[in-house]
Amino acid sequence: MRFSKPPKTFAEQVQLLIDKGMVIEDTARACRYLSHISYYRLFFIQHCPAV
């Protein structure tokens, strides 16, 4: 399967989270987190209430 869009870098993913309203003070640290967990998991943590 060929994808039409190239993958986003960690820095681009962090910028997307910031654009969606997440407050990120240390972008380098956020990039390190994204290298271990997915963008969607980090987005979920921010936008879903605790169960």
CHARMM internal coordinates of N, CA and C (Angstrom, degrees):
IC EDIT
DIST 1 N 1 CA 1.4461
DIST 1 CA 1 C 1.5270
ANGL 1 N 1 CA 1 C 108.67
DIST 1 C 2 N 1.2849
ANGL 1 CA 1 C 2 N 116.51
DIHE 1 N 1 CA 1 C 2 N 132.36
DIST 2 N 2 CA 1.4625
ANGL 1 C 2 N 2 CA 121.81
DIHE 1 CA 1 C 2 N 2 CA 177.47
DIST 2 CA 2 C 1.5219
ANGL 2 N 2 CA 2 C 108.68
DIHE 1 C 2 N 2 CA 2 C -104.47
DIST 2 C 3 N 1.3069
ANGL 2 CA 2 C 3 N 115.18
DIHE 2 N 2 CA 2 C 3 N 136.18
DIST 3 N 3 CA 1.4615
ANGL 2 C 3 N 3 CA 120.76
DIHE 2 CA 2 C 3 N 3 CA 179.46
DIST 3 CA 3 C 1.5253
ANGL 3 N 3 CA 3 C 109.07
DIHE 2 C 3 N 3 CA 3 C -97.98
DIST 3 C 4 N 1.3204
ANGL 3 CA 3 C 4 N 115.80
DIHE 3 N 3 CA 3 C 4 N 142.77
DIST 4 N 4 CA 1.4635
ANGL 3 C 4 N 4 CA 119.83
DIHE 3 CA 3 C 4 N 4 CA -176.93
DIST 4 CA 4 C 1.5308
ANGL 4 N 4 CA 4 C 112.93
DIHE 3 C 4 N 4 CA 4 C -82.96
DIST 4 C 5 N 1.3357
ANGL 4 CA 4 C 5 N 117.27
DIHE 4 N 4 CA 4 C 5 N -21.96
DIST 5 N 5 CA 1.4593
ANGL 4 C 5 N 5 CA 119.95
DIHE 4 CA 4 C 5 N 5 CA -179.52
DIST 5 CA 5 C 1.5241
ANGL 5 N 5 CA 5 C 109.80
DIHE 4 C 5 N 5 CA 5 C -115.41
DIST 5 C 6 N 1.3214
ANGL 5 CA 5 C 6 N 117.14
DIHE 5 N 5 CA 5 C 6 N 140.53
DIST 6 N 6 CA 1.4676
ANGL 5 C 6 N 6 CA 119.37
DIHE 5 CA 5 C 6 N 6 CA 176.34
DIST 6 CA 6 C 1.5339
ANGL 6 N 6 CA 6 C 109.83
DIHE 5 C 6 N 6 CA 6 C -73.13
DIST 6 C 7 N 1.3278
ANGL 6 CA 6 C 7 N 118.10
DIHE 6 N 6 CA 6 C 7 N 154.65
DIST 7 N 7 CA 1.4757
ANGL 6 C 7 N 7 CA 120.09
DIHE 6 CA 6 C 7 N 7 CA 178.55
DIST 7 CA 7 C 1.5224
ANGL 7 N 7 CA 7 C 110.70
DIHE 6 C 7 N 7 CA 7 C -66.92
DIST 7 C 8 N 1.3206
ANGL 7 CA 7 C 8 N 115.86
DIHE 7 N 7 CA 7 C 8 N 150.81
DIST 8 N 8 CA 1.4619
ANGL 7 C 8 N 8 CA 121.07
DIHE 7 CA 7 C 8 N 8 CA 177.89
DIST 8 CA 8 C 1.5265
ANGL 8 N 8 CA 8 C 109.46
DIHE 7 C 8 N 8 CA 8 C -84.08
DIST 8 C 9 N 1.3112
ANGL 8 CA 8 C 9 N 115.35
DIHE 8 N 8 CA 8 C 9 N 145.48
DIST 9 N 9 CA 1.4586
ANGL 8 C 9 N 9 CA 120.44
DIHE 8 CA 8 C 9 N 9 CA 176.00
DIST 9 CA 9 C 1.5222
ANGL 9 N 9 CA 9 C 108.83
DIHE 8 C 9 N 9 CA 9 C -72.79
DIST 9 C 10 N 1.3326
ANGL 9 CA 9 C 10 N 116.63
DIHE 9 N 9 CA 9 C 10 N 166.90
DIST 10 N 10 CA 1.4625
ANGL 9 C 10 N 10 CA 119.90
DIHE 9 CA 9 C 10 N 10 CA 177.47
DIST 10 CA 10 C 1.5221
ANGL 10 N 10 CA 10 C 110.63
DIHE 9 C 10 N 10 CA 10 C -61.03
DIST 10 C 11 N 1.3235
ANGL 10 CA 10 C 11 N 117.46
DIHE 10 N 10 CA 10 C 11 N -38.94
DIST 11 N 11 CA 1.4661
ANGL 10 C 11 N 11 CA 120.90
DIHE 10 CA 10 C 11 N 11 CA 178.94
DIST 11 CA 11 C 1.5296
ANGL 11 N 11 CA 11 C 111.10
DIHE 10 C 11 N 11 CA 11 C -63.23
DIST 11 C 12 N 1.3294
ANGL 11 CA 11 C 12 N 117.01
DIHE 11 N 11 CA 11 C 12 N -39.61
DIST 12 N 12 CA 1.4727
ANGL 11 C 12 N 12 CA 120.39
DIHE 11 CA 11 C 12 N 12 CA 177.55
DIST 12 CA 12 C 1.5304
ANGL 12 N 12 CA 12 C 110.64
DIHE 11 C 12 N 12 CA 12 C -67.32
DIST 12 C 13 N 1.3205
ANGL 12 CA 12 C 13 N 117.15
DIHE 12 N 12 CA 12 C 13 N -36.94
DIST 13 N 13 CA 1.4633
ANGL 12 C 13 N 13 CA 120.45
DIHE 12 CA 12 C 13 N 13 CA 178.00
DIST 13 CA 13 C 1.5255
ANGL 13 N 13 CA 13 C 110.67
DIHE 12 C 13 N 13 CA 13 C -66.49
DIST 13 C 14 N 1.3296
ANGL 13 CA 13 C 14 N 116.94
DIHE 13 N 13 CA 13 C 14 N -40.32
DIST 14 N 14 CA 1.4652
ANGL 13 C 14 N 14 CA 120.64
DIHE 13 CA 13 C 14 N 14 CA 177.32
DIST 14 CA 14 C 1.5234
ANGL 14 N 14 CA 14 C 109.48
DIHE 13 C 14 N 14 CA 14 C -61.95
DIST 14 C 15 N 1.3192
ANGL 14 CA 14 C 15 N 117.43
DIHE 14 N 14 CA 14 C 15 N -42.59
DIST 15 N 15 CA 1.4658
ANGL 14 C 15 N 15 CA 120.54
DIHE 14 CA 14 C 15 N 15 CA 178.76
DIST 15 CA 15 C 1.5247
ANGL 15 N 15 CA 15 C 111.22
DIHE 14 C 15 N 15 CA 15 C -62.35
DIST 15 C 16 N 1.3222
ANGL 15 CA 15 C 16 N 117.53
DIHE 15 N 15 CA 15 C 16 N -38.09
DIST 16 N 16 CA 1.4714
ANGL 15 C 16 N 16 CA 120.50
DIHE 15 CA 15 C 16 N 16 CA 176.27
DIST 16 CA 16 C 1.5278
ANGL 16 N 16 CA 16 C 111.12
DIHE 15 C 16 N 16 CA 16 C -61.38
DIST 16 C 17 N 1.3310
ANGL 16 CA 16 C 17 N 116.53
DIHE 16 N 16 CA 16 C 17 N -42.70
DIST 17 N 17 CA 1.4691
ANGL 16 C 17 N 17 CA 120.17
DIHE 16 CA 16 C 17 N 17 CA 178.45
DIST 17 CA 17 C 1.5199
ANGL 17 N 17 CA 17 C 110.84
DIHE 16 C 17 N 17 CA 17 C -63.20
DIST 17 C 18 N 1.3236
ANGL 17 CA 17 C 18 N 117.13
DIHE 17 N 17 CA 17 C 18 N -41.87
DIST 18 N 18 CA 1.4688
ANGL 17 C 18 N 18 CA 121.40
DIHE 17 CA 17 C 18 N 18 CA 177.45
DIST 18 CA 18 C 1.5247
ANGL 18 N 18 CA 18 C 109.90
DIHE 17 C 18 N 18 CA 18 C -62.88
DIST 18 C 19 N 1.3260
ANGL 18 CA 18 C 19 N 117.09
DIHE 18 N 18 CA 18 C 19 N -43.77
DIST 19 N 19 CA 1.4674
ANGL 18 C 19 N 19 CA 121.27
DIHE 18 CA 18 C 19 N 19 CA 179.47
DIST 19 CA 19 C 1.5276
ANGL 19 N 19 CA 19 C 111.88
DIHE 18 C 19 N 19 CA 19 C -62.60
DIST 19 C 20 N 1.3364
ANGL 19 CA 19 C 20 N 116.48
DIHE 19 N 19 CA 19 C 20 N -28.02
DIST 20 N 20 CA 1.4657
ANGL 19 C 20 N 20 CA 120.94
DIHE 19 CA 19 C 20 N 20 CA 179.42
DIST 20 CA 20 C 1.5228
ANGL 20 N 20 CA 20 C 112.68
DIHE 19 C 20 N 20 CA 20 C -88.03
DIST 20 C 21 N 1.3461
ANGL 20 CA 20 C 21 N 117.15
DIHE 20 N 20 CA 20 C 21 N 3.12
DIST 21 N 21 CA 1.4559
ANGL 20 C 21 N 21 CA 120.46
DIHE 20 CA 20 C 21 N 21 CA 173.40
DIST 21 CA 21 C 1.5169
ANGL 21 N 21 CA 21 C 116.43
DIHE 20 C 21 N 21 CA 21 C 107.68
DIST 21 C 22 N 1.3200
ANGL 21 CA 21 C 22 N 119.10
DIHE 21 N 21 CA 21 C 22 N -1.20
DIST 22 N 22 CA 1.4515
ANGL 21 C 22 N 22 CA 120.13
DIHE 21 CA 21 C 22 N 22 CA 178.67
DIST 22 CA 22 C 1.5271
ANGL 22 N 22 CA 22 C 108.94
DIHE 21 C 22 N 22 CA 22 C -74.92
DIST 22 C 23 N 1.3118
ANGL 22 CA 22 C 23 N 116.17
DIHE 22 N 22 CA 22 C 23 N 134.41
DIST 23 N 23 CA 1.4618
ANGL 22 C 23 N 23 CA 121.05
DIHE 22 CA 22 C 23 N 23 CA 177.91
DIST 23 CA 23 C 1.5234
ANGL 23 N 23 CA 23 C 107.78
DIHE 22 C 23 N 23 CA 23 C -89.07
DIST 23 C 24 N 1.3159
ANGL 23 CA 23 C 24 N 116.00
DIHE 23 N 23 CA 23 C 24 N 117.63
DIST 24 N 24 CA 1.4583
ANGL 23 C 24 N 24 CA 122.34
DIHE 23 CA 23 C 24 N 24 CA -179.48
DIST 24 CA 24 C 1.5172
ANGL 24 N 24 CA 24 C 107.57
DIHE 23 C 24 N 24 CA 24 C -126.68
DIST 24 C 25 N 1.3331
ANGL 24 CA 24 C 25 N 115.99
DIHE 24 N 24 CA 24 C 25 N 114.39
DIST 25 N 25 CA 1.4550
ANGL 24 C 25 N 25 CA 120.51
DIHE 24 CA 24 C 25 N 25 CA -178.68
DIST 25 CA 25 C 1.5203
ANGL 25 N 25 CA 25 C 112.41
DIHE 24 C 25 N 25 CA 25 C -85.54
DIST 25 C 26 N 1.3182
ANGL 25 CA 25 C 26 N 117.22
DIHE 25 N 25 CA 25 C 26 N -34.14
DIST 26 N 26 CA 1.4700
ANGL 25 C 26 N 26 CA 121.62
DIHE 25 CA 25 C 26 N 26 CA -176.46
DIST 26 CA 26 C 1.5294
ANGL 26 N 26 CA 26 C 108.45
DIHE 25 C 26 N 26 CA 26 C -120.40
DIST 26 C 27 N 1.3324
ANGL 26 CA 26 C 27 N 116.31
DIHE 26 N 26 CA 26 C 27 N 97.45
DIST 27 N 27 CA 1.4656
ANGL 26 C 27 N 27 CA 119.63
DIHE 26 CA 26 C 27 N 27 CA -175.88
DIST 27 CA 27 C 1.5263
ANGL 27 N 27 CA 27 C 112.35
DIHE 26 C 27 N 27 CA 27 C -68.02
DIST 27 C 28 N 1.3229
ANGL 27 CA 27 C 28 N 117.34
DIHE 27 N 27 CA 27 C 28 N -32.08
DIST 28 N 28 CA 1.4712
ANGL 27 C 28 N 28 CA 119.79
DIHE 27 CA 27 C 28 N 28 CA 177.95
DIST 28 CA 28 C 1.5252
ANGL 28 N 28 CA 28 C 110.38
DIHE 27 C 28 N 28 CA 28 C -64.46
DIST 28 C 29 N 1.3192
ANGL 28 CA 28 C 29 N 116.34
DIHE 28 N 28 CA 28 C 29 N -41.04
DIST 29 N 29 CA 1.4749
ANGL 28 C 29 N 29 CA 120.18
DIHE 28 CA 28 C 29 N 29 CA 178.35
DIST 29 CA 29 C 1.5237
ANGL 29 N 29 CA 29 C 110.32
DIHE 28 C 29 N 29 CA 29 C -66.31
DIST 29 C 30 N 1.3165
ANGL 29 CA 29 C 30 N 116.40
DIHE 29 N 29 CA 29 C 30 N -40.60
DIST 30 N 30 CA 1.4646
ANGL 29 C 30 N 30 CA 120.11
DIHE 29 CA 29 C 30 N 30 CA 177.98
DIST 30 CA 30 C 1.5289
ANGL 30 N 30 CA 30 C 110.47
DIHE 29 C 30 N 30 CA 30 C -61.59
DIST 30 C 31 N 1.3165
ANGL 30 CA 30 C 31 N 117.46
DIHE 30 N 30 CA 30 C 31 N -39.40
DIST 31 N 31 CA 1.4756
ANGL 30 C 31 N 31 CA 120.96
DIHE 30 CA 30 C 31 N 31 CA 176.97
DIST 31 CA 31 C 1.5196
ANGL 31 N 31 CA 31 C 111.02
DIHE 30 C 31 N 31 CA 31 C -63.01
DIST 31 C 32 N 1.3403
ANGL 31 CA 31 C 32 N 116.58
DIHE 31 N 31 CA 31 C 32 N -39.20
DIST 32 N 32 CA 1.4709
ANGL 31 C 32 N 32 CA 119.44
DIHE 31 CA 31 C 32 N 32 CA 177.74
DIST 32 CA 32 C 1.5289
ANGL 32 N 32 CA 32 C 110.58
DIHE 31 C 32 N 32 CA 32 C -64.10
DIST 32 C 33 N 1.3348
ANGL 32 CA 32 C 33 N 117.31
DIHE 32 N 32 CA 32 C 33 N -42.16
DIST 33 N 33 CA 1.4633
ANGL 32 C 33 N 33 CA 120.42
DIHE 32 CA 32 C 33 N 33 CA 177.68
DIST 33 CA 33 C 1.5276
ANGL 33 N 33 CA 33 C 110.28
DIHE 32 C 33 N 33 CA 33 C -60.88
DIST 33 C 34 N 1.3187
ANGL 33 CA 33 C 34 N 116.19
DIHE 33 N 33 CA 33 C 34 N -43.77
DIST 34 N 34 CA 1.4653
ANGL 33 C 34 N 34 CA 119.61
DIHE 33 CA 33 C 34 N 34 CA -179.03
DIST 34 CA 34 C 1.5261
ANGL 34 N 34 CA 34 C 112.38
DIHE 33 C 34 N 34 CA 34 C -64.99
DIST 34 C 35 N 1.3150
ANGL 34 CA 34 C 35 N 117.37
DIHE 34 N 34 CA 34 C 35 N -23.63
DIST 35 N 35 CA 1.4622
ANGL 34 C 35 N 35 CA 118.93
DIHE 34 CA 34 C 35 N 35 CA 177.47
DIST 35 CA 35 C 1.5293
ANGL 35 N 35 CA 35 C 111.59
DIHE 34 C 35 N 35 CA 35 C -73.60
DIST 35 C 36 N 1.3422
ANGL 35 CA 35 C 36 N 116.72
DIHE 35 N 35 CA 35 C 36 N -14.11
DIST 36 N 36 CA 1.4623
ANGL 35 C 36 N 36 CA 121.32
DIHE 35 CA 35 C 36 N 36 CA -179.51
DIST 36 CA 36 C 1.5233
ANGL 36 N 36 CA 36 C 113.10
DIHE 35 C 36 N 36 CA 36 C -110.63
DIST 36 C 37 N 1.3261
ANGL 36 CA 36 C 37 N 116.45
DIHE 36 N 36 CA 36 C 37 N -31.72
DIST 37 N 37 CA 1.4679
ANGL 36 C 37 N 37 CA 120.28
DIHE 36 CA 36 C 37 N 37 CA 177.45
DIST 37 CA 37 C 1.5192
ANGL 37 N 37 CA 37 C 108.20
DIHE 36 C 37 N 37 CA 37 C -124.20
DIST 37 C 38 N 1.2885
ANGL 37 CA 37 C 38 N 117.97
DIHE 37 N 37 CA 37 C 38 N 163.43
DIST 38 N 38 CA 1.4613
ANGL 37 C 38 N 38 CA 120.36
DIHE 37 CA 37 C 38 N 38 CA -175.09
DIST 38 CA 38 C 1.5348
ANGL 38 N 38 CA 38 C 112.43
DIHE 37 C 38 N 38 CA 38 C -82.98
DIST 38 C 39 N 1.3079
ANGL 38 CA 38 C 39 N 114.27
DIHE 38 N 38 CA 38 C 39 N 159.93
DIST 39 N 39 CA 1.4710
ANGL 38 C 39 N 39 CA 122.37
DIHE 38 CA 38 C 39 N 39 CA 175.10
DIST 39 CA 39 C 1.5186
ANGL 39 N 39 CA 39 C 110.26
DIHE 38 C 39 N 39 CA 39 C -55.67
DIST 39 C 40 N 1.3277
ANGL 39 CA 39 C 40 N 116.46
DIHE 39 N 39 CA 39 C 40 N -44.08
DIST 40 N 40 CA 1.4589
ANGL 39 C 40 N 40 CA 120.78
DIHE 39 CA 39 C 40 N 40 CA -176.10
DIST 40 CA 40 C 1.5127
ANGL 40 N 40 CA 40 C 111.82
DIHE 39 C 40 N 40 CA 40 C -67.56
DIST 40 C 41 N 1.3167
ANGL 40 CA 40 C 41 N 118.30
DIHE 40 N 40 CA 40 C 41 N -35.55
DIST 41 N 41 CA 1.4665
ANGL 40 C 41 N 41 CA 120.54
DIHE 40 CA 40 C 41 N 41 CA 177.42
DIST 41 CA 41 C 1.5271
ANGL 41 N 41 CA 41 C 110.02
DIHE 40 C 41 N 41 CA 41 C -66.58
DIST 41 C 42 N 1.3187
ANGL 41 CA 41 C 42 N 117.61
DIHE 41 N 41 CA 41 C 42 N -43.83
DIST 42 N 42 CA 1.4590
ANGL 41 C 42 N 42 CA 121.04
DIHE 41 CA 41 C 42 N 42 CA 178.82
DIST 42 CA 42 C 1.5261
ANGL 42 N 42 CA 42 C 110.43
DIHE 41 C 42 N 42 CA 42 C -64.73
DIST 42 C 43 N 1.3223
ANGL 42 CA 42 C 43 N 117.55
DIHE 42 N 42 CA 42 C 43 N -40.86
DIST 43 N 43 CA 1.4597
ANGL 42 C 43 N 43 CA 121.98
DIHE 42 CA 42 C 43 N 43 CA 177.49
DIST 43 CA 43 C 1.5279
ANGL 43 N 43 CA 43 C 110.34
DIHE 42 C 43 N 43 CA 43 C -63.23
DIST 43 C 44 N 1.3407
ANGL 43 CA 43 C 44 N 117.41
DIHE 43 N 43 CA 43 C 44 N -41.43
DIST 44 N 44 CA 1.4579
ANGL 43 C 44 N 44 CA 122.61
DIHE 43 CA 43 C 44 N 44 CA 179.36
DIST 44 CA 44 C 1.5215
ANGL 44 N 44 CA 44 C 111.03
DIHE 43 C 44 N 44 CA 44 C -62.25
DIST 44 C 45 N 1.3281
ANGL 44 CA 44 C 45 N 116.49
DIHE 44 N 44 CA 44 C 45 N -44.07
DIST 45 N 45 CA 1.4667
ANGL 44 C 45 N 45 CA 120.88
DIHE 44 CA 44 C 45 N 45 CA -179.99
DIST 45 CA 45 C 1.5114
ANGL 45 N 45 CA 45 C 110.43
DIHE 44 C 45 N 45 CA 45 C -58.68
DIST 45 C 46 N 1.3241
ANGL 45 CA 45 C 46 N 117.43
DIHE 45 N 45 CA 45 C 46 N -39.86
DIST 46 N 46 CA 1.4529
ANGL 45 C 46 N 46 CA 121.58
DIHE 45 CA 45 C 46 N 46 CA -178.00
DIST 46 CA 46 C 1.5272
ANGL 46 N 46 CA 46 C 112.39
DIHE 45 C 46 N 46 CA 46 C -72.43
DIST 46 C 47 N 1.3266
ANGL 46 CA 46 C 47 N 118.29
DIHE 46 N 46 CA 46 C 47 N -38.44
DIST 47 N 47 CA 1.4640
ANGL 46 C 47 N 47 CA 120.55
DIHE 46 CA 46 C 47 N 47 CA -168.34
DIST 47 CA 47 C 1.5190
ANGL 47 N 47 CA 47 C 116.38
DIHE 46 C 47 N 47 CA 47 C -105.16
DIST 47 C 48 N 1.3084
ANGL 47 CA 47 C 48 N 118.20
DIHE 47 N 47 CA 47 C 48 N -4.28
DIST 48 N 48 CA 1.4575
ANGL 47 C 48 N 48 CA 119.81
DIHE 47 CA 47 C 48 N 48 CA 179.68
DIST 48 CA 48 C 1.5152
ANGL 48 N 48 CA 48 C 109.88
DIHE 47 C 48 N 48 CA 48 C -110.66
DIST 48 C 49 N 1.3323
ANGL 48 CA 48 C 49 N 115.66
DIHE 48 N 48 CA 48 C 49 N 136.21
DIST 49 N 49 CA 1.4765
ANGL 48 C 49 N 49 CA 118.50
DIHE 48 CA 48 C 49 N 49 CA -179.63
DIST 49 CA 49 C 1.5286
ANGL 49 N 49 CA 49 C 111.02
DIHE 48 C 49 N 49 CA 49 C -67.80
DIST 49 C 50 N 1.3081
ANGL 49 CA 49 C 50 N 115.04
DIHE 49 N 49 CA 49 C 50 N 155.64
DIST 50 N 50 CA 1.4731
ANGL 49 C 50 N 50 CA 120.05
DIHE 49 CA 49 C 50 N 50 CA 177.79
DIST 50 CA 50 C 1.5253
ANGL 50 N 50 CA 50 C 109.13
DIHE 49 C 50 N 50 CA 50 C -65.23
DIST 50 C 51 N 1.2974
ANGL 50 CA 50 C 51 N 114.82
DIHE 50 N 50 CA 50 C 51 N 143.78
DIST 51 N 51 CA 1.4728
ANGL 50 C 51 N 51 CA 120.06
DIHE 50 CA 50 C 51 N 51 CA -178.91
DIST 51 CA 51 C 1.5053
ANGL 51 N 51 CA 51 C 109.14
DIHE 50 C 51 N 51 CA 51 C -93.49
END
COOR INIT
IC SEED 1 N 1 CA 1 C
IC BUILD
